[in-house]
Amino acid sequence: METTAAFAGLSCIDCGERFEPDHQRCPDCGGILDPAYDYEAISLSRAELEDRPFDSMWRYEELLPFPREMAITMDEGATPLVECEKLAAEMGVGRVLIKDEGRNPTGSFKDRGQTVAMTAAAQSGASDIALASAGNAGQAAAAYAGRAGVDSHVFLPSRAGFTNKAMVNVHGGDMTVVGGRIGDAGAAYADAMDEEEWYSVGTFVTPYRHEGKKTMAYEMIEQLGWEVPDAVVYPTGGGVGLVGMHKAATELRELGLIEELPAMYAAQSSGCAPIVEAFEDGKERHDPVEYPDTICGGIEIPDPGASPWILDCLRESGGGAVATDDEEILESAIAVAKGEGIEMGATCAAAASGAWELAERGEFDSDATVVLLNTATANKDSDVLRSHLMGKGI
């Protein structure tokens, strides 16, 4: 593989062993692998970054595993950070901004992860990629596989949205729809992987999806004029973006570009909140949710495999975790659309309802800057939001 100068291989977050960039899970202990860098070999200043076009997440290539010229890319990233004065006033804080990831090529932040994962797959000579997904990641994988000239195999639960299913087909993906929930799709995917020699671009199987998503934090901090937000509220299922953003902030601090870390907050639905429950109970690992019950399919992950890492990030950053019910989440999506015009996905609005709840608890200072992650456009599941309105007679 052709890698960037400072990329130093893959480090297991459990046993600490270091491996070549073509690995996926740790061959010694099965742990998650995380891209590692020689930060002393990176010379990067604020002024140098500010001189670059704000055109793609690959503008941060020194802090990514692969050079931009090798990337399977559609100019993902470089999404806006939108000021929301009405939300700030309602929450009683200094500023609320929404990082609008719905502006990405396939309408979600999954594009950031798939551009790096697919670049690794292409450099590995993969002819086929595969993953199980709740929806958005499957659509993104099919799109980037098509761009790379690679066949894609996507396993989706039957409850995945119509748009995701349709676009997997439109992008030429081989789609398997499995009755039930994400765990059922994951089981079918695992069975297929036992029979096929496909390259996995699944959550925390490839080391590269969280690495792509970390660029959200680079961007938001630079967009804030290098002022670190007091809080980042993230709709959390598998937690890939959360651990990625926390890593990004620690890297910027390591490079001397910032001094403080933003407090990371995981926002979940009360119908499936294993991270919130583990955080509140002071546990190092979650207990799986036996009977998840939420309409927010994108964060309905009852058994998140990376929970120890997620919980470490929350605690190291001085953040926390919050759960709100589906009614509050859907109402928040509609309130944001009416008041600010931003189309938050039904799942993504857990960040908004979570932030309102945190504000009511007094978690934020009156002058705090709070960033909410809108991880996908509402067009993905507008039927859910419309149905919610119709149920109220609107």
C-alpha positions as CSV (number, residue, x, y, z in Angstrom):
1,M,0.0,0.0,0.0
2,E,1.1,3.6,-0.7
3,T,0.8,5.5,2.6
4,T,1.4,8.9,3.9
5,A,4.8,9.8,5.4
6,A,3.8,9.9,9.0
7,F,1.6,6.8,8.9
8,A,3.2,4.2,11.2
9,G,0.8,1.2,10.8
10,L,-2.1,-0.1,12.8
11,S,-2.1,-0.4,16.6
12,C,-4.4,-2.7,18.5
13,I,-6.3,-0.7,21.1
14,D,-6.4,-3.8,23.4
15,C,-3.0,-5.4,23.3
16,G,-0.9,-2.6,21.8
17,E,0.7,-4.6,19.1
18,R,1.6,-2.9,15.8
19,F,0.7,-4.3,12.3
20,E,1.0,-3.5,8.6
21,P,-1.7,-1.4,7.0
22,D,-3.4,-4.3,5.2
23,H,-4.7,-5.9,8.4
24,Q,-8.2,-5.6,9.8
25,R,-8.8,-6.9,13.3
26,C,-5.8,-7.8,15.5
27,P,-4.5,-11.2,14.6
28,D,-3.2,-11.8,18.1
29,C,-6.2,-10.9,20.3
30,G,-9.0,-9.9,17.9
31,G,-9.0,-6.3,19.1
32,I,-9.9,-3.2,17.1
33,L,-7.0,-1.8,15.1
34,D,-6.4,2.0,15.0
35,P,-4.2,3.9,12.5
36,A,-1.1,5.2,14.2
37,Y,1.2,8.1,13.2
38,D,4.6,9.5,14.0
39,Y,3.4,13.0,15.0
40,E,6.9,14.3,15.2
41,A,7.2,13.8,11.5
42,I,4.2,16.0,10.9
43,S,4.8,19.7,10.4
44,L,1.4,21.4,10.1
45,S,0.4,24.9,11.1
46,R,-2.9,26.7,11.3
47,A,-1.7,29.1,8.6
48,E,-0.8,26.3,6.2
49,L,-4.3,24.7,6.6
50,E,-6.0,28.1,6.2
51,D,-4.2,28.6,2.9
52,R,-5.6,25.4,1.5
53,P,-9.0,25.2,-0.3
54,F,-11.8,24.0,2.0
55,D,-12.8,21.5,-0.6
56,S,-12.6,18.0,0.9
57,M,-11.7,16.1,4.0
58,W,-8.6,15.0,2.1
59,R,-7.1,18.4,2.7
60,Y,-5.9,16.8,6.0
61,E,-4.0,14.1,4.2
62,E,-0.9,14.3,6.5
63,L,-3.2,13.0,9.3
64,L,-4.7,10.3,7.1
65,P,-3.3,6.9,6.2
66,F,-3.2,7.4,2.4
67,P,-2.2,10.3,0.1
68,R,-5.0,12.3,-1.5
69,E,-3.8,11.2,-5.0
70,M,-4.6,7.6,-4.1
71,A,-8.0,8.3,-2.6
72,I,-11.3,6.8,-3.9
73,T,-13.1,10.1,-3.4
74,M,-16.1,12.2,-4.4
75,D,-14.9,15.3,-2.5
76,E,-16.7,14.3,0.7
77,G,-16.4,16.4,3.8
78,A,-15.9,20.2,3.9
79,T,-19.5,20.4,5.2
80,P,-20.9,23.6,6.6
81,L,-21.1,24.4,10.3
82,V,-24.4,26.3,10.6
83,E,-25.0,28.9,13.3
84,C,-28.4,28.3,15.0
85,E,-29.2,31.4,17.0
86,K,-32.8,30.3,17.9
87,L,-31.6,27.0,19.3
88,A,-28.9,28.8,21.3
89,A,-31.5,31.1,22.8
90,E,-33.9,28.2,23.6
91,M,-31.1,26.2,25.2
92,G,-29.8,29.1,27.1
93,V,-26.2,28.8,25.8
94,G,-23.8,31.1,23.9
95,R,-23.9,29.4,20.6
96,V,-25.4,26.3,19.0
97,L,-24.0,25.1,15.6
98,I,-25.0,22.1,13.5
99,K,-22.3,20.3,11.6
100,D,-24.5,19.3,8.6
101,E,-23.2,16.0,7.3
102,G,-26.3,15.6,5.1
103,R,-24.4,17.6,2.5
104,N,-22.1,14.7,1.7
105,P,-22.3,12.9,-1.7
106,T,-24.7,10.1,-0.6
107,G,-26.3,12.3,2.1
108,S,-24.6,11.1,5.2
109,F,-21.3,11.2,7.2
110,K,-20.8,7.5,6.2
111,D,-19.1,8.8,3.1
112,R,-16.1,10.0,5.2
113,G,-15.5,6.5,6.5
114,Q,-16.1,4.8,3.2
115,T,-13.7,6.9,1.2
116,V,-10.8,5.8,3.4
117,A,-12.0,2.2,3.8
118,M,-12.5,1.9,0.0
119,T,-9.1,3.4,-0.7
120,A,-7.6,0.7,1.5
121,A,-9.7,-2.0,-0.2
122,A,-8.6,-0.8,-3.7
123,Q,-4.9,-0.7,-2.6
124,S,-5.3,-4.2,-1.2
125,G,-6.5,-5.4,-4.6
126,A,-9.9,-6.4,-3.4
127,S,-12.4,-7.4,-6.1
128,D,-15.4,-7.5,-3.7
129,I,-16.3,-5.7,-0.5
130,A,-19.0,-6.5,2.0
131,L,-20.7,-5.1,5.1
132,A,-23.8,-5.3,7.3
133,S,-25.5,-1.9,7.7
134,A,-28.5,-0.3,9.2
135,G,-28.8,1.7,5.9
136,N,-26.6,4.7,5.3
137,A,-23.3,2.9,5.4
138,G,-24.5,0.3,3.0
139,Q,-25.6,3.0,0.5
140,A,-22.2,4.8,0.9
141,A,-20.3,1.5,0.5
142,A,-22.1,0.7,-2.7
143,A,-21.4,4.2,-4.1
144,Y,-17.7,4.2,-3.3
145,A,-17.3,0.6,-4.5
146,G,-18.8,1.5,-7.8
147,R,-16.4,4.4,-8.1
148,A,-13.5,2.1,-7.3
149,G,-14.7,-0.6,-9.8
150,V,-15.2,-3.1,-7.0
151,D,-18.3,-5.3,-6.5
152,S,-20.2,-4.6,-3.3
153,H,-22.3,-7.0,-1.1
154,V,-24.6,-5.2,1.3
155,F,-26.6,-6.8,4.1
156,L,-29.5,-4.7,5.4
157,P,-32.3,-5.4,7.9
158,S,-35.8,-5.3,6.5
159,R,-36.5,-2.1,8.5
160,A,-33.8,-0.1,6.6
161,G,-35.3,2.8,4.8
162,F,-36.5,2.6,1.2
163,T,-34.0,5.2,0.0
164,N,-31.0,3.3,1.3
165,K,-32.3,0.0,-0.3
166,A,-33.0,1.7,-3.6
167,M,-29.7,3.4,-3.8
168,V,-27.7,0.3,-3.0
169,N,-29.3,-1.2,-6.2
170,V,-28.9,2.0,-8.2
171,H,-25.1,2.0,-7.4
172,G,-24.9,-1.6,-8.6
173,G,-24.6,-3.3,-5.2
174,D,-25.6,-6.9,-4.5
175,M,-28.2,-6.4,-1.7
176,T,-29.4,-9.0,0.8
177,V,-32.4,-7.8,2.9
178,V,-32.7,-9.8,6.1
179,G,-35.8,-10.0,8.2
180,G,-35.5,-8.4,11.6
181,R,-33.0,-5.9,12.9
182,I,-29.3,-5.0,12.5
183,G,-28.2,-8.0,14.5
184,D,-30.0,-10.3,12.0
185,A,-28.3,-8.6,9.1
186,G,-25.0,-8.9,10.8
187,A,-25.5,-12.6,11.3
188,A,-26.3,-13.2,7.7
189,Y,-23.2,-11.1,6.7
190,A,-21.0,-13.2,9.0
191,D,-22.3,-16.4,7.5
192,A,-21.6,-15.1,4.0
193,M,-18.1,-14.0,5.0
194,D,-17.4,-17.6,6.2
195,E,-18.0,-18.8,2.6
196,E,-16.6,-15.9,0.6
197,E,-13.2,-14.1,0.4
198,W,-14.7,-10.6,0.5
199,Y,-12.9,-7.6,1.9
200,S,-14.9,-6.2,4.8
201,V,-15.7,-2.5,5.2
202,G,-17.8,-3.2,8.3
203,T,-17.8,-1.1,11.4
204,F,-14.6,-1.5,13.4
205,V,-13.6,-4.5,11.2
206,T,-11.8,-2.1,8.8
207,P,-9.6,0.2,10.8
208,Y,-10.3,3.0,8.4
209,R,-13.9,4.1,8.8
210,H,-13.4,5.9,12.1
211,E,-10.2,7.3,10.7
212,G,-12.2,9.0,7.9
213,K,-14.9,10.3,10.3
214,K,-12.4,12.0,12.6
215,T,-12.1,14.7,10.0
216,M,-15.4,16.1,11.2
217,A,-13.6,17.4,14.3
218,Y,-10.7,18.9,12.3
219,E,-13.2,20.8,10.2
220,M,-15.4,22.1,13.0
221,I,-12.5,23.3,15.1
222,E,-11.0,25.1,12.1
223,Q,-14.4,26.5,11.1
224,L,-14.6,27.9,14.7
225,G,-11.4,29.8,14.1
226,W,-9.5,27.2,16.1
227,E,-11.7,27.7,19.2
228,V,-12.6,24.4,20.6
229,P,-16.3,23.9,21.2
230,D,-17.3,23.3,24.8
231,A,-19.5,20.3,23.8
232,V,-20.1,18.1,20.8
233,V,-23.3,16.1,20.9
234,Y,-23.3,13.0,18.7
235,P,-26.2,10.6,17.9
236,T,-24.6,7.3,19.0
237,G,-25.1,3.8,17.8
238,G,-21.8,2.0,17.0
239,G,-19.9,5.2,18.0
240,V,-17.5,5.2,15.1
241,G,-17.7,9.0,14.6
242,L,-17.5,9.7,18.3
243,V,-14.2,7.9,18.8
244,G,-12.9,9.3,15.6
245,M,-13.6,12.9,16.6
246,H,-12.1,12.4,20.0
247,K,-9.0,11.0,18.4
248,A,-8.8,14.0,16.0
249,A,-9.0,16.5,18.9
250,T,-6.2,14.7,20.7
251,E,-4.1,14.8,17.5
252,L,-4.6,18.5,17.1
253,R,-3.5,19.0,20.7
254,E,-0.5,16.8,20.1
255,L,0.5,19.0,17.2
256,G,0.1,22.1,19.3
257,L,-2.8,23.4,17.2
258,I,-5.3,23.5,20.1
259,E,-4.9,23.3,23.9
260,E,-8.2,21.8,25.1
261,L,-10.4,18.9,24.1
262,P,-14.1,19.3,23.4
263,A,-16.4,17.4,25.8
264,M,-18.0,14.6,23.8
265,Y,-21.6,13.6,24.6
266,A,-23.2,10.4,23.3
267,A,-27.0,10.8,22.5
268,Q,-29.2,7.8,22.3
269,S,-32.8,6.8,22.2
270,S,-34.1,5.6,25.6
271,G,-35.4,2.5,23.7
272,C,-31.8,1.4,23.0
273,A,-29.3,3.1,25.2
274,P,-26.5,0.7,26.2
275,I,-23.8,3.4,26.2
276,V,-25.9,5.8,28.4
277,E,-26.7,3.0,30.8
278,A,-23.1,1.9,31.1
279,F,-21.8,5.5,31.5
280,E,-24.4,6.3,34.2
281,D,-23.6,3.1,36.0
282,G,-19.8,3.7,35.9
283,K,-19.2,0.5,33.9
284,E,-16.2,-0.1,31.5
285,R,-18.4,-2.1,29.1
286,H,-22.1,-2.1,28.2
287,D,-24.7,-4.7,28.9
288,P,-26.5,-5.6,25.6
289,V,-30.0,-4.4,25.3
290,E,-32.2,-7.6,25.0
291,Y,-35.3,-6.0,23.5
292,P,-34.4,-2.7,21.7
293,D,-37.5,-0.5,20.9
294,T,-36.8,2.6,18.9
295,I,-37.8,3.9,15.5
296,C,-34.3,5.4,15.2
297,G,-32.8,2.6,13.3
298,G,-29.5,4.3,12.6
299,I,-28.6,4.2,16.4
300,E,-30.4,1.0,17.3
301,I,-27.3,-0.9,18.1
302,P,-28.1,-3.0,21.1
303,D,-24.6,-4.5,21.4
304,P,-21.9,-2.0,20.3
305,G,-18.6,-3.9,20.2
306,A,-16.5,-0.8,20.8
307,S,-18.3,0.3,24.0
308,P,-15.1,0.4,26.2
309,W,-13.4,2.7,23.7
310,I,-16.5,4.9,23.4
311,L,-16.9,5.1,27.2
312,D,-13.2,6.0,27.5
313,C,-13.6,8.8,25.1
314,L,-16.6,10.2,26.9
315,R,-14.7,10.2,30.2
316,E,-11.4,11.4,28.9
317,S,-13.0,14.4,27.3
318,G,-15.1,15.3,30.3
319,G,-18.3,14.7,28.4
320,G,-21.2,12.4,29.1
321,A,-24.2,10.5,27.7
322,V,-27.9,11.2,27.5
323,A,-31.0,9.3,26.3
324,T,-34.3,10.8,25.2
325,D,-37.4,9.0,24.0
326,D,-38.5,8.7,20.4
327,E,-41.2,11.3,20.7
328,E,-38.7,13.9,21.9
329,I,-36.3,12.9,19.1
330,L,-38.9,13.3,16.3
331,E,-40.2,16.5,17.8
332,S,-36.6,17.9,17.9
333,A,-36.1,17.1,14.2
334,I,-39.3,19.0,13.3
335,A,-38.4,21.9,15.6
336,V,-35.0,22.3,14.0
337,A,-36.5,22.1,10.5
338,K,-39.2,24.7,11.4
339,G,-36.9,27.1,13.3
340,E,-33.6,26.8,11.6
341,G,-34.4,25.2,8.2
342,I,-31.9,22.4,8.6
343,E,-33.2,19.0,7.7
344,M,-32.0,16.7,10.5
345,G,-32.6,13.0,10.0
346,A,-35.0,11.3,12.4
347,T,-32.1,9.3,13.9
348,C,-29.7,12.3,13.9
349,A,-32.1,14.4,15.8
350,A,-31.2,12.5,18.9
351,A,-28.3,15.0,19.1
352,A,-30.8,17.9,19.3
353,S,-33.1,16.3,21.8
354,G,-30.1,15.2,23.8
355,A,-28.7,18.7,23.8
356,W,-32.0,20.1,25.0
357,E,-32.1,17.6,27.8
358,L,-28.5,18.3,28.8
359,A,-29.2,22.1,28.8
360,E,-32.2,21.5,31.0
361,R,-30.0,19.6,33.4
362,G,-27.6,22.5,33.6
363,E,-24.8,20.7,31.9
364,F,-23.8,23.7,29.8
365,D,-22.6,27.1,30.9
366,S,-24.6,30.1,29.7
367,D,-21.7,31.1,27.3
368,A,-21.0,27.6,26.0
369,T,-20.5,26.7,22.4
370,V,-22.3,23.5,21.6
371,V,-22.0,21.6,18.3
372,L,-24.7,19.1,17.2
373,L,-23.9,16.5,14.6
374,N,-26.5,16.1,11.9
375,T,-25.1,12.8,10.5
376,A,-27.6,12.4,7.6
377,T,-30.1,14.4,5.6
378,A,-33.8,14.1,6.6
379,N,-34.5,13.0,3.0
380,K,-33.4,9.6,4.0
381,D,-36.3,9.0,6.3
382,S,-38.7,11.9,5.7
383,D,-41.6,9.4,5.8
384,V,-40.9,8.8,9.5
385,L,-41.1,12.5,10.2
386,R,-44.2,13.0,8.1
387,S,-45.9,10.0,9.7
388,H,-45.1,11.5,13.1
389,L,-46.8,14.8,12.1
390,M,-49.8,12.9,10.7
391,G,-50.1,11.0,13.9
392,K,-50.7,14.4,15.6
393,G,-53.3,15.4,13.0
394,I,-51.0,17.8,11.2
